[in-house]
């Protein structure tokens, strides 16, 4: 059997300045969708939520012939009170999955921004 794993983080860019600083924090409970197409052409749709560290994980064990070929990860929603606006470049990321069994792919961080930037920024 072949095993694959995809994980990434979701953070809140409090000041909306596109750089992570001490005022920024992870977003717990953010929903992320991961769609993967297998070598046999099947489309698999996964749904994941971030944990207390802002990390989501999707993992699957399947026959080598049915393993993931390419995937698309995209943020769906943030349940954080202030951080609900998706930051630039966080609409989704496509990638080929060509890791051997037992390895994982790390997706770049998805960023949410507040609807109104705090005055201390």
Secondary structure, 3 states (H helix, E strand, C coil): CEEEEEEEEEEEECCCCCCCCCCCEECCCCEEEEEEEECCCCEEEEEEECCCCCEEEEEEEECHHHCEEEEEEEEEECCCCCEEEECCCCCCEEEECCCCCCEEEECCCEEEEECCCCCCC
